[in-house]
Amino acid sequence: MMSKRFPVIVVFVATCLLGAPLQTSATAIANSMLEFKNLSITPTAGGISLDGSWFFETFAHADNSLSQIDENFTPGSSPGTVSASGAVTWASATGTASAPNAPSDFLVSGSAQSDVNLPGPGAAAAFGKSRSTLFNSFTLSGGGPNVDVQFAIDISGLLNVMTDAFGMFAQTQTVFTLEVDGTPILFQNNFLSIGPGDSDTQSFSTHLSNTVTLAAFDLDGSPLSHFLLLEAENDPRGRIPEPPVGLLLITGLVALAATRRRPGLLS
């Protein structure tokens, strides 16, 4: 007569086989881009002039759980365009900055883009970061000791995240900042984060504007230079876990061992 152990063995084998497809499905995707252009700086009285050339700093970083790292930094100055790129398995990043004219003017632009794409199977993680930075200084003249100055710029971007049922998380972020003398004047932060079996997308195109009062002269009565910085940055990341086949295998072995401890169940 057939042993009553047989159905347990069948369950054990079926459990392991059913676990096998889990190894082929695990996905986490995160990507984002941010760009800025059409800078304008307008005093309500008097004039404004840049003190010299624009300086650039572009940065790109990509790394993963395979211990691969690619990180690059590219400086430069106007007139011209610079970029930095980095890429490893599952991740890439690029930052670009441009100020093409001489003498320097307000025709500047920058962009940051990064991608993470984790396919299964197996535990894995990847990260990307890119940054575009431009800086200069400017002086106000003819408007009195204190002048209201309007700062404006156009920014646009896209964020996208997606996981299947076995992707642990995917997230990404974009940040734009315009600073004067170290103080943020224009700022926008966009962020997406999801867990397993989810997706989300966000796109935007925005005109940022703000007016602040700035001094035109220092305490000695000399024209006062103001430091100006524009920066775009993004930071996607994702992670997928080890597929749970090992846990299923252990469960099957425990069930099989339990029948061996109970010989009275056998015919």
C-alpha positions as CSV (number, residue, x, y, z in Angstrom):
1,M,0.0,0.0,0.0
2,M,1.2,3.5,-0.8
3,S,2.8,5.3,2.1
4,K,0.9,8.2,3.6
5,R,4.2,10.1,3.5
6,F,3.8,10.5,-0.3
7,P,1.3,13.4,-0.3
8,V,3.6,15.4,1.9
9,I,6.5,14.7,-0.4
10,V,4.3,15.9,-3.3
11,V,3.5,19.1,-1.4
12,F,7.2,19.6,-0.7
13,V,8.2,19.2,-4.4
14,A,5.3,21.3,-5.6
15,T,6.2,24.1,-3.2
16,C,9.8,24.2,-4.4
17,L,8.7,24.2,-8.1
18,L,6.1,26.9,-7.4
19,G,8.8,29.0,-5.8
20,A,11.1,28.7,-8.9
21,P,9.3,31.4,-11.0
22,L,9.8,33.9,-8.2
23,Q,13.5,34.1,-9.2
24,T,12.6,35.5,-12.6
25,S,10.5,38.4,-11.5
26,A,11.8,41.3,-9.4
27,T,11.9,44.8,-10.8
28,A,12.5,48.3,-9.4
29,I,12.8,51.3,-11.8
30,A,13.4,54.9,-10.8
31,N,14.4,57.7,-13.1
32,S,14.2,61.5,-13.2
33,M,15.3,64.6,-15.0
34,L,15.3,68.3,-14.2
35,E,16.3,71.2,-16.4
36,F,16.3,75.0,-16.0
37,K,16.5,77.9,-18.5
38,N,15.3,81.4,-19.2
39,L,16.9,83.1,-16.2
40,S,16.0,86.7,-15.7
41,I,17.1,89.1,-13.0
42,T,15.3,92.5,-13.1
43,P,15.8,95.4,-10.6
44,T,12.9,97.8,-10.2
45,A,15.3,100.7,-10.5
46,G,18.7,101.1,-11.9
47,G,20.7,98.4,-13.7
48,I,22.4,95.1,-13.1
49,S,25.7,93.7,-14.5
50,L,27.5,90.4,-14.1
51,D,30.9,90.7,-12.6
52,G,32.6,88.2,-14.9
53,S,32.4,84.8,-16.5
54,W,30.0,82.0,-15.4
55,F,31.7,79.0,-13.7
56,F,30.3,75.5,-14.0
57,E,30.4,72.3,-12.0
58,T,28.8,69.2,-13.3
59,F,28.7,66.0,-11.3
60,A,27.5,62.4,-12.0
61,H,27.6,59.4,-9.8
62,A,26.3,55.8,-10.3
63,D,26.9,52.8,-8.0
64,N,25.3,49.4,-7.2
65,S,25.4,46.4,-4.9
66,L,28.0,44.8,-7.2
67,S,30.5,47.3,-5.8
68,Q,30.7,49.1,-9.1
69,I,31.1,52.9,-8.8
70,D,31.5,55.5,-11.6
71,E,31.8,59.1,-10.4
72,N,32.9,62.1,-12.5
73,F,33.2,65.8,-12.0
74,T,33.7,68.3,-14.8
75,P,34.3,72.0,-14.1
76,G,34.4,74.8,-16.7
77,S,33.6,78.4,-17.4
78,S,31.8,80.5,-20.0
79,P,31.5,80.7,-22.9
80,G,30.8,77.0,-23.4
81,T,29.0,73.8,-22.2
82,V,30.3,71.1,-20.0
83,S,28.9,67.7,-18.9
84,A,29.7,64.8,-16.6
85,S,28.4,61.2,-17.0
86,G,28.6,58.0,-15.0
87,A,27.3,54.5,-15.6
88,V,27.4,51.1,-14.0
89,T,25.2,48.0,-14.2
90,W,21.6,49.1,-13.5
91,A,22.3,52.8,-13.1
92,S,23.5,55.9,-15.0
93,A,23.7,59.7,-14.5
94,T,24.4,62.8,-16.5
95,G,24.8,66.5,-15.5
96,T,25.1,69.4,-18.1
97,A,25.7,73.1,-17.7
98,S,25.8,75.8,-20.4
99,A,26.5,79.5,-20.8
100,P,27.4,80.0,-24.4
101,N,27.9,83.7,-24.8
102,A,30.8,86.1,-24.3
103,P,30.6,88.6,-22.7
104,S,28.5,86.8,-20.1
105,D,24.8,87.3,-20.0
106,F,21.8,85.6,-18.5
107,L,21.4,83.0,-21.3
108,V,22.3,80.0,-19.1
109,S,20.9,76.5,-18.7
110,G,21.5,73.3,-16.9
111,S,20.1,69.8,-16.6
112,A,20.4,66.7,-14.4
113,Q,19.2,63.2,-15.4
114,S,19.6,59.8,-13.7
115,D,18.2,56.3,-14.2
116,V,18.0,53.2,-12.1
117,N,16.6,50.0,-13.6
118,L,16.9,46.8,-11.5
119,P,15.7,43.6,-13.2
120,G,15.5,40.3,-11.2
121,P,16.5,37.8,-10.1
122,G,18.5,38.1,-6.9
123,A,19.1,40.8,-4.3
124,A,20.3,44.0,-5.9
125,A,20.5,47.7,-5.3
126,A,21.5,50.7,-7.4
127,F,21.8,54.4,-6.9
128,G,22.3,57.4,-9.2
129,K,22.9,61.1,-8.6
130,S,23.6,64.0,-11.0
131,R,24.0,67.7,-10.5
132,S,24.4,70.8,-12.6
133,T,25.7,74.0,-10.9
134,L,26.4,77.5,-12.4
135,F,27.6,80.4,-10.4
136,N,28.6,84.1,-10.9
137,S,28.3,87.4,-9.1
138,F,26.5,90.6,-10.0
139,T,26.4,94.3,-9.1
140,L,23.5,96.7,-8.9
141,S,23.9,100.3,-10.0
142,G,21.8,103.5,-10.2
143,G,18.9,102.4,-8.2
144,G,19.7,103.7,-4.7
145,P,21.1,102.0,-1.6
146,N,18.5,99.3,-1.6
147,V,16.8,97.8,-4.6
148,D,13.9,95.4,-5.1
149,V,15.1,92.7,-7.5
150,Q,12.9,90.1,-9.3
151,F,14.4,86.7,-10.0
152,A,12.7,84.4,-12.4
153,I,13.4,81.1,-14.2
154,D,11.7,78.3,-16.0
155,I,12.2,74.7,-14.8
156,S,10.8,71.4,-16.0
157,G,11.2,67.8,-15.0
158,L,9.9,64.2,-15.0
159,L,9.9,61.6,-12.2
160,N,9.0,58.0,-12.7
161,V,9.0,55.0,-10.3
162,M,7.8,51.4,-10.8
163,T,8.1,48.1,-8.9
164,D,6.7,44.7,-9.4
165,A,5.4,42.6,-6.5
166,F,9.0,41.6,-5.5
167,G,10.7,45.1,-5.8
168,M,11.3,46.4,-2.3
169,F,11.2,50.1,-3.2
170,A,11.9,52.7,-5.8
171,Q,12.3,56.4,-5.2
172,T,13.6,59.5,-6.9
173,Q,13.9,63.2,-6.2
174,T,14.6,66.4,-8.1
175,V,15.7,69.7,-6.4
176,F,16.2,73.1,-8.0
177,T,17.8,76.0,-6.1
178,L,18.6,79.6,-7.0
179,E,20.6,81.2,-4.2
180,V,21.8,84.8,-3.6
181,D,24.6,85.2,-1.1
182,G,23.9,81.7,0.2
183,T,20.1,82.3,0.7
184,P,17.6,80.4,-1.3
185,I,15.5,82.7,-3.4
186,L,13.8,80.2,-5.7
187,F,13.4,76.6,-4.7
188,Q,11.4,73.5,-5.8
189,N,11.7,69.9,-4.5
190,N,9.8,67.0,-6.1
191,F,9.9,63.5,-4.6
192,L,8.3,60.1,-5.4
193,S,8.7,56.9,-3.3
194,I,6.8,53.6,-3.6
195,G,6.9,50.1,-2.1
196,P,6.3,46.7,-3.8
197,G,3.9,46.4,-6.7
198,D,3.3,50.0,-7.3
199,S,4.0,52.8,-9.8
200,D,3.9,56.6,-10.0
201,T,4.8,59.4,-12.4
202,Q,5.1,63.1,-12.0
203,S,5.9,65.7,-14.7
204,F,6.1,69.5,-14.2
205,S,6.8,72.7,-16.1
206,T,6.9,75.7,-13.8
207,H,7.9,79.4,-14.0
208,L,9.4,80.4,-10.6
209,S,9.6,84.0,-9.6
210,N,10.4,85.9,-6.4
211,T,11.3,89.5,-5.5
212,V,13.8,90.4,-2.8
213,T,15.4,93.6,-1.6
214,L,19.2,93.8,-2.0
215,A,21.8,96.3,-0.9
216,A,23.6,98.1,-3.7
217,F,26.5,99.3,-1.6
218,D,28.7,97.9,1.2
219,L,29.3,99.7,4.5
220,D,32.1,101.7,2.9
221,G,29.9,102.9,0.2
222,S,31.5,100.8,-2.5
223,P,29.4,98.8,-5.0
224,L,28.4,95.5,-3.5
225,S,28.8,92.2,-5.4
226,H,26.2,89.5,-4.8
227,F,27.0,85.8,-5.2
228,L,24.6,84.0,-7.5
229,L,24.2,80.2,-7.7
230,L,21.8,78.0,-9.8
231,E,21.7,74.3,-9.2
232,A,19.7,71.3,-10.4
233,E,20.1,67.9,-8.8
234,N,18.4,64.5,-8.8
235,D,18.8,61.3,-6.9
236,P,17.0,58.0,-8.0
237,R,17.5,54.7,-6.2
238,G,15.9,51.2,-6.0
239,R,16.3,47.8,-4.4
240,I,15.0,44.3,-4.9
241,P,15.3,41.5,-2.3
242,E,16.6,38.0,-2.5
243,P,13.7,35.9,-3.9
244,P,12.0,33.8,-1.1
245,V,12.8,30.4,-2.7
246,G,15.1,29.5,0.2
247,L,12.2,30.0,2.7
248,L,9.9,27.8,0.7
249,L,12.6,25.1,0.5
250,I,13.0,25.2,4.3
251,T,9.3,24.9,4.8
252,G,9.1,21.8,2.6
253,L,12.0,20.1,4.4
254,V,10.4,20.8,7.7
255,A,7.2,19.1,6.5
256,L,9.1,16.1,5.2
257,A,11.0,15.7,8.5
258,A,7.8,15.8,10.5
259,T,6.5,12.6,8.7
260,R,9.8,10.8,9.5
261,R,9.2,11.4,13.2
262,R,5.7,9.7,13.1
263,P,6.1,6.1,11.8
264,G,2.6,5.3,13.1
265,L,1.2,7.1,10.1
266,L,2.7,4.6,7.7
267,S,0.7,1.6,6.5
